[in-house]
Amino acid sequence: MAKIVIDANVVISAAFGGKPLEAVVWAMEDHEVYLSEAIERELRGVISGLSKKLSKDQMAFLEERVRQLLSHARRVLVSAHVTLSRDAKDDHYLSLCKAARAVFLISGDKDLLSLSEETLKKNGISCRIITPQEFLESVP
């Protein structure tokens, strides 16, 4: 069972189906998913902002997936903050990965995906940043 952090955008994309949905469901069912308070707030904020853009069915599905994620995920207090990404908003995911000792960060964010494993390791983060597709193809 791998320790996994999932980018909020992947969770939101899961409302539209496809690989993000498959990855989120598989991560929640077969692995340990980790969250922090900041990421939970981000998820709730994004959902609130999407309420006028999504259909009623999509909103219900998204809200249910997020509820499941929040009820199953393990909470981690992030006390040390990492500064590595070109986008400062992404640094919290890296900090959570470090605090949780995550093996994978599932993301579609190009700034996060561009970080090398060597750079991560030099900063005490021993996880791979992978897309939902890569997660589905490479994680047992």
Summary of the structure (lengths in Angstrom):
residues: 140
radius of gyration: 14.2
end to end distance: 8.8
largest distance: 45.1
contacts: 438
relative contact order: 0.21
helix: 59%
strand: 11%
